[in-house]
Every structure is written in structure tokens, then in C-alpha cells.
Amino acid sequence: MSKSLLFIPDISGYTKFIQTTEIEHSQHVISELLEVLVNANTSGLKLAEIEGDALFFYKENDIPSQENLLAQIVSMFTAFYSHLKMLEKNRICPCNACATAPNLELKIIAHSGHLQHIEVQGTRKPFGEQVIEAHRLLKNSVDSDNYALISRKLALDIQLSPYYSSKIFRFRQGSDSYDDKEVEYIYSLIDPNELKLQSFVQPKNYHFDTKPQLTISQEFPISAEELMEQITNYSLRPYWQKGVDDLKYSENEVTRIGSEHTCVINGKHLDFVTISKENEVNNLTYGELTHSHPLFDDFYQFYTFVPKGEGLSEAIVEFYWSSKSPLKKLVGALIGKNAVKKSSEKGLVSLLEYIESKNASLKA
């Protein structure tokens, strides 16, 4: 029986991140990162299990070449840090989870050996001494939380020298004792600055030379941060956004610049993308742009969340729109402003009633 590869990417700093940040957003961030790592699987690895902050992959009866294994490691580190960079640059949420996500790191453990299997609820999973040994290698004496570790057994299988060096890898030797058994390995710290990170859509702050066509405002009995969460968390919108038949969005994604969602109203789909604009210090901003508004070609709405004292805030909503055709311009001028004003004011009142009801139930 040929040897198999055991491969474990593990997100470093997960426990502290979950315990000291907003739980819902931290869960979304970790979920996104795990999905990014799964999608960075370029070697046909099989996912055996998701283990909280880690993924357990294996490749049965097959050990990749030295070149392919190192390329697989680089692929996952590159995807991981590319996503963190995107989260940092496109962030609009001020919460601690979103602010500290770029501090997360990654370690990858790679091991080899002969596998056994067990079947759990019809699913066949790797089992045995080599699986235990691979997981124990996660608890090592490497003085870093950002590295690739390859067991001595696997290094010998792929003829990888403990002195191998490249732009990304500079391997060193190490060992640790597990159950009175010394396990040797080689490891390399990974410098994210040496990775060729993937490009992403750069955030754009919109600027307008004219005043908004419409501005409305409403005060709320919650902080500016809480108010922003109520509006930007699409899962909460059904509680206060009336007249929307359906809301389609990515459920495991924290809203950020470039996030998309679709409102279905009377069978019509309005596609929105999250945008932002320059704002005063200490104020929070969230914006939406759609090109599928029934009255306008380009429709922008920006929410500015202004602190008003402890437990109080104000939402100032500014609207900009434009149309190219004379007919749309005429229709927009005749009914557009009043329609937008009526709908938006109704939405803010519904949001206020929802928040007041929620606060009352918490005090009861």
C-alpha cells in the first residue's frame, strides 16, 4: 500500500479572535477564510473534515512531488493573505472582528504515512496513528504562528532538503516529543510580503460636485455602530424593510465595499452594490448604488451615522440620481423625488419602531 499525504491548514489566532470580537462577524470572517482555503486546493486533495479553525485534507495512496507540494502551500498562503488584504481595504464595518481580521495568520502542517479508515454515518474518514501524529504536529515549538511545517517522513518521501531555500521558503530543522516519541520536521516561516497577492477591486470613494437631490434624517436610541449594523446586516432587514418580497445576498459574508444584494419588489429585481464616499472623522458611512432603479439610470444612497451621545445616534441619508433619456429625466422630475422621499421616510420610521420594540423587549 502506497503512502498518503496528510495536509492541515490551520488559522492562527482563531480562539482569541472569536472570544474577543463580535461573534457573528467573526464567524463570517472565519467561514470566508476557510472557503478561500478550500478553493485554493490545486492538488486534488480530499477534504476529510472542517475542524473549527482548520481543514483536514488528505490524498490517499499518493504523495505529490516536491514541486507540487510547495506550490500547493504557496497557493493557500497566497489565497489566505490576498483575502485578508481585501477585507482590510474594503472594510466599512467598525466592529472589532472586522478591524482585527487582518491580524489572523496561517500555519500548514504536511505529513505522510499509511492510512487506515473508519466509516462514520456513511462517510469514510482517515484514521490511525499517522492522523494522530499529523494533528499533534500542530502543537509544536516553532516560535511563530505563520509557517509551513513538513514532517521529516514527508520530506524524505519527496527528497526535500532541510536546507532548501527559495524566495518563499527558508527551511529549518526542528523536533518535538509526543508521548515520549521524538518527531522530527522541517519548517519555514512565511513572509506575506514575499507572496504575489491576488488583485481585487480597489475601493472607490465617490465624490459629487453637487448637493444631493434629497436628504432625510432620523434619530435613533442606539449607538452609531449598532445603527450601522442594523442597516448593513441584510439578515436584519426583513424585520423593518417593508414591501420587499425577497432579499438575495451572500449569507456568510460581512458587508463591505463591493458586496452585492438584490431586492425583489413586485417581481422586479433591483441589484445593489455597496459603495462609500468621503466623510467626516468619527462618522460612519454606508452607501448603495443601483443601475436598475425603475425611475433613474444611476441611483445612489448614502447613510451617514452620527454619534449623538451615549446610546444615541442620527442617520442622515443622502440621495443622488441621474438619467440619460429625456423621458426618464421628465418622469424623475415629476414623481421621482416625492416617491423616494416617501419610501425612505417610511423605511426609517419602520426601522425606528423595530429598534424601540427590540429595546423594550430587552428591558422587560
URFEN-V562853 format. One record per pair of residues at least 4 apart in sequence whose ideal C-beta (glycine too) atoms are under 8 Angstrom apart, sorted by the first residue. I is the first residue (numbers start at 1). J is the second residue. D is the distance in whole Angstrom. If there is no record, write none. Layout:
BEGIN
I,J,D
I,J,D
END
This chain:
BEGIN
1,61,7
1,114,6
2,61,4
2,62,7
2,63,8
3,61,7
3,63,6
3,112,5
3,113,6
3,114,6
3,157,6
4,58,6
4,59,6
4,60,5
4,61,6
4,62,7
4,63,7
4,112,7
4,113,7
4,114,7
4,115,5
4,126,8
4,130,8
5,45,7
5,57,8
5,58,6
5,59,4
5,62,7
5,63,5
5,64,6
5,69,8
5,110,7
5,111,8
5,112,6
5,154,7
6,56,8
6,57,8
6,58,5
6,109,8
6,110,7
6,111,4
6,112,7
6,113,7
6,115,8
6,126,7
6,130,6
6,131,7
6,134,4
7,45,6
7,56,8
7,57,4
7,58,7
7,59,7
7,72,8
7,108,7
7,109,7
7,110,5
7,111,8
8,54,6
8,55,7
8,56,6
8,57,7
8,108,7
8,109,4
8,110,8
8,134,6
8,135,7
8,138,7
9,37,5
9,54,7
9,55,5
9,57,8
9,76,5
9,80,8
9,106,6
9,107,8
9,108,5
10,53,6
10,54,4
10,106,7
10,107,5
10,108,7
10,109,7
10,138,6
11,30,7
11,33,6
11,34,8
11,53,4
11,54,7
11,104,6
11,105,8
11,106,6
12,104,7
12,105,4
12,106,6
12,107,6
12,145,4
12,146,6
13,17,5
13,103,6
13,104,5
13,105,6
13,145,6
14,18,6
14,30,7
14,52,7
14,53,3
14,104,7
15,19,6
15,53,8
16,20,6
17,21,6
17,26,6
17,29,8
17,30,8
17,97,7
17,100,7
17,101,8
17,103,8
17,104,6
18,23,7
18,26,5
18,27,8
18,30,7
20,96,7
20,100,8
21,25,7
21,26,4
21,95,7
21,96,4
21,97,4
21,100,6
22,26,6
22,95,5
22,96,6
22,97,5
23,27,6
23,97,8
24,28,7
24,233,8
25,29,6
25,93,7
25,95,5
25,97,4
25,98,6
25,254,5
26,30,6
26,97,4
27,31,6
28,32,6
28,252,6
28,253,6
28,254,5
29,33,6
29,87,7
29,97,6
29,98,7
29,101,5
29,104,8
29,254,6
30,34,6
30,53,7
31,35,6
31,252,5
32,36,6
32,83,7
32,87,8
32,252,7
32,253,6
32,254,8
33,37,7
33,80,6
33,83,6
33,84,8
33,104,7
34,38,6
34,50,6
34,55,6
35,39,6
35,252,8
36,40,6
36,79,5
36,80,6
36,83,5
37,41,8
37,55,6
37,76,5
37,79,7
37,80,6
38,47,7
38,55,7
39,79,7
40,75,5
40,76,5
40,78,7
40,79,4
40,80,8
41,45,5
41,47,8
41,57,7
41,72,8
41,76,8
42,71,7
42,72,6
42,75,5
43,59,7
43,64,5
43,68,6
43,69,8
43,71,8
43,72,5
44,59,7
45,57,4
45,58,7
45,59,5
45,72,8
46,57,6
46,58,6
46,59,7
46,60,7
47,55,6
47,56,7
47,57,6
48,56,5
48,57,7
48,58,6
48,125,5
48,126,6
49,55,8
49,56,5
49,125,7
50,54,8
50,55,6
50,56,8
51,55,7
51,56,6
54,138,8
56,126,8
56,135,8
58,115,7
58,126,5
59,63,7
59,64,7
60,115,6
60,126,8
63,69,8
63,112,6
63,154,7
63,157,5
63,158,6
64,68,4
64,69,5
64,72,7
64,158,7
65,69,7
65,158,6
66,70,6
66,158,4
66,159,6
66,160,5
67,71,6
68,72,6
69,73,7
69,110,7
69,150,8
69,154,8
69,158,6
69,160,8
70,74,6
70,160,8
70,166,8
70,168,8
70,169,7
71,75,6
72,76,7
73,77,6
73,108,6
73,110,7
73,148,5
74,78,6
74,168,6
74,195,7
75,79,6
76,80,6
76,106,7
76,108,6
77,81,6
77,106,6
77,108,7
77,148,8
77,168,8
77,190,5
77,192,7
77,195,6
78,82,6
78,195,5
78,196,7
78,197,6
78,198,7
79,83,6
79,198,7
80,84,7
80,106,5
81,85,6
81,106,8
81,192,4
81,195,6
81,197,6
82,86,7
82,195,8
82,197,4
82,198,4
82,200,7
83,87,6
84,88,6
84,101,6
84,102,5
84,104,7
85,89,6
85,102,7
85,197,6
85,200,8
86,90,6
86,200,4
87,91,6
87,98,7
87,101,5
87,102,7
87,254,8
87,256,7
88,101,7
88,102,4
89,200,8
89,202,7
89,203,6
90,200,7
90,201,8
90,203,5
90,256,4
90,257,4
90,258,6
91,98,5
91,99,7
91,256,6
91,257,8
92,232,7
92,255,7
92,256,6
92,257,6
92,274,7
92,276,6
92,284,8
92,285,7
92,286,6
93,97,8
93,98,4
93,228,7
93,229,8
93,232,7
93,254,6
93,255,7
93,256,7
94,98,7
94,99,7
94,225,6
94,228,7
94,284,6
95,99,7
95,225,7
95,229,7
96,100,6
97,101,7
97,254,8
98,254,6
98,256,8
105,145,5
105,146,4
106,146,6
106,190,8
107,138,7
107,142,8
107,144,8
107,145,6
107,146,7
107,147,5
107,148,7
107,149,7
108,147,8
108,148,5
108,149,7
109,134,6
109,135,8
109,137,5
109,138,6
109,149,5
109,151,8
110,148,7
110,149,7
110,150,5
110,151,7
110,154,6
111,130,7
111,133,6
111,134,4
111,137,6
111,150,8
111,151,4
111,153,7
111,154,6
112,130,8
112,151,7
112,153,5
112,154,4
112,157,5
113,129,7
113,130,3
113,133,7
113,153,7
114,128,8
114,130,7
115,126,5
115,127,8
115,128,6
115,130,6
115,131,7
116,126,7
116,127,5
116,128,4
117,124,5
117,125,6
117,126,6
117,127,6
118,124,8
118,125,6
118,127,4
119,123,7
119,124,5
119,125,7
120,125,6
126,131,5
127,131,6
128,132,7
129,133,6
130,134,6
131,135,7
132,136,6
133,137,7
133,151,8
133,178,7
133,183,7
134,151,8
136,178,5
136,183,7
137,149,6
137,151,6
137,176,8
137,183,7
137,185,6
139,176,8
140,149,7
140,174,7
140,176,5
140,185,7
140,187,8
141,174,7
141,176,5
142,147,6
142,149,7
142,174,6
142,187,5
144,189,5
146,189,6
146,190,5
146,192,8
147,187,5
147,188,6
147,189,5
147,190,6
148,169,7
148,187,7
148,188,5
148,190,6
149,174,8
149,185,5
149,186,8
149,187,4
150,154,5
150,155,5
150,160,7
150,171,8
150,185,6
150,186,5
150,187,7
151,155,7
151,183,7
151,184,7
151,185,5
152,156,6
152,175,8
152,183,8
152,184,4
152,185,6
152,186,7
153,157,7
154,158,6
154,160,8
155,159,8
155,160,4
155,161,8
155,162,7
155,185,8
155,186,5
160,164,6
160,171,8
160,186,7
161,171,8
162,171,6
162,172,7
162,173,5
162,186,5
163,171,7
164,169,6
164,171,5
164,186,8
165,169,7
165,170,5
165,171,7
166,170,8
167,194,6
168,188,8
168,190,7
168,191,8
168,194,6
168,195,7
169,188,4
169,190,8
170,188,5
170,189,7
171,186,5
171,187,7
171,188,5
172,186,7
172,187,6
172,188,7
173,184,7
173,185,8
173,186,6
174,184,7
174,185,6
174,186,7
174,187,6
175,182,6
175,183,6
175,184,4
175,185,7
176,182,8
176,183,6
176,185,8
177,181,7
177,182,5
177,183,7
178,183,6
190,194,8
190,195,8
191,195,8
192,197,8
201,258,5
203,257,4
203,258,8
203,276,7
204,257,8
204,275,7
204,276,8
205,276,6
205,277,5
205,278,5
206,275,6
206,276,7
206,277,4
206,287,7
206,300,7
207,277,7
207,278,6
208,212,7
208,277,8
208,320,6
210,320,8
212,302,8
212,318,4
212,319,6
212,320,5
213,319,6
213,320,6
213,321,6
213,337,6
214,318,7
214,319,4
214,337,6
214,340,6
214,341,6
214,344,8
215,316,7
215,317,7
215,318,5
215,319,7
216,316,8
216,317,5
216,341,7
216,344,6
216,345,6
216,348,7
217,314,6
217,315,6
217,316,5
217,317,7
218,314,7
218,315,5
218,348,4
218,349,7
218,351,8
218,352,6
219,308,7
219,312,7
219,313,7
219,314,5
219,315,8
220,227,5
220,312,7
220,313,5
220,314,7
220,315,6
220,351,8
220,352,6
220,355,6
221,311,6
221,312,6
221,355,7
221,356,7
221,359,6
222,226,4
222,227,5
222,230,8
222,311,7
222,312,8
222,313,6
222,355,6
222,359,8
223,227,7
223,307,7
223,310,8
223,311,6
223,312,8
223,313,6
224,228,6
224,283,8
224,284,6
224,305,4
224,306,6
224,307,5
224,313,4
225,229,7
225,284,7
225,305,8
226,230,7
226,313,8
227,231,7
227,305,5
227,313,5
227,315,6
227,355,8
228,232,6
228,284,5
228,286,6
228,303,8
228,305,5
229,233,5
229,236,8
230,236,6
230,240,8
230,351,7
230,354,8
230,355,7
231,237,8
231,286,6
231,303,6
231,315,8
231,351,7
232,255,4
232,274,8
232,286,5
233,237,8
233,255,7
234,247,6
234,249,4
234,255,7
234,261,5
235,251,7
236,240,8
237,241,4
237,244,7
237,247,6
238,244,7
238,247,7
239,354,5
240,347,7
240,350,5
240,351,4
240,353,7
240,354,4
241,247,8
241,347,6
241,350,7
241,351,8
242,346,7
242,347,7
242,350,6
243,265,6
243,343,8
244,263,5
244,264,7
244,265,6
245,264,5
245,265,6
245,266,7
245,267,7
246,262,8
246,263,8
246,264,4
247,261,6
247,262,7
247,263,6
247,264,7
248,261,6
248,262,4
248,264,7
249,253,8
249,259,8
249,260,7
249,261,4
249,262,7
250,259,7
250,260,8
253,259,6
255,259,5
255,274,6
255,286,8
256,274,7
257,274,6
257,275,7
257,276,6
258,273,7
258,274,6
259,273,7
259,274,4
260,271,7
260,272,7
260,273,5
260,274,8
261,272,5
262,269,5
262,270,7
262,271,5
262,272,7
263,269,8
263,270,5
263,272,7
264,268,7
264,269,6
264,270,8
265,270,7
268,292,8
268,294,7
269,292,7
270,290,5
270,292,5
270,293,7
271,290,6
271,291,7
271,292,5
272,288,5
272,289,7
272,290,5
273,288,7
273,289,5
273,290,8
274,286,7
274,287,7
274,288,6
275,287,4
275,288,7
275,289,5
275,300,7
276,285,6
276,286,7
276,287,5
277,285,6
277,287,6
277,302,6
279,283,5
279,284,8
279,285,4
279,304,6
282,307,7
283,304,5
283,305,7
283,306,5
283,307,8
284,304,7
284,305,4
285,302,6
285,303,7
285,304,5
285,305,7
286,302,7
286,303,5
286,305,8
287,300,6
287,301,7
287,302,4
287,303,7
288,300,7
288,301,5
289,298,7
289,299,7
289,300,5
290,299,5
291,297,6
291,298,6
291,299,8
293,297,8
293,299,4
293,321,7
295,299,8
295,321,8
295,323,8
295,328,7
295,331,6
295,332,5
295,335,7
295,336,5
295,339,7
295,340,8
296,321,4
296,322,7
296,323,5
296,328,7
296,332,6
296,336,7
297,322,6
297,323,5
297,324,5
297,325,8
297,328,7
298,320,8
298,321,6
298,322,5
298,323,8
299,319,8
299,320,8
299,321,5
300,319,7
300,320,4
300,321,7
301,317,6
301,318,7
301,319,5
301,320,8
301,344,8
302,317,7
302,318,5
302,319,8
302,320,8
303,315,6
303,316,7
303,317,5
304,315,7
304,316,4
304,317,8
304,318,7
305,313,6
305,314,8
305,315,6
306,313,6
306,314,5
306,315,8
306,316,6
307,312,8
307,313,6
308,312,4
308,313,5
308,314,5
315,348,7
317,344,6
317,348,7
319,340,6
319,344,7
321,332,7
321,336,7
321,340,8
323,328,4
323,329,5
323,332,6
324,328,7
325,329,7
326,330,6
327,331,6
328,332,6
329,333,6
330,334,6
331,335,6
331,336,7
332,336,4
332,337,8
333,337,8
335,339,5
336,340,6
337,341,6
338,342,6
339,343,6
340,344,6
341,345,6
342,346,6
343,347,6
344,348,7
345,349,6
346,350,6
347,351,6
348,352,6
349,353,6
350,354,6
351,355,6
352,356,6
353,357,6
354,358,6
355,359,6
356,360,6
357,361,6
358,362,7
359,363,7
360,364,6
END
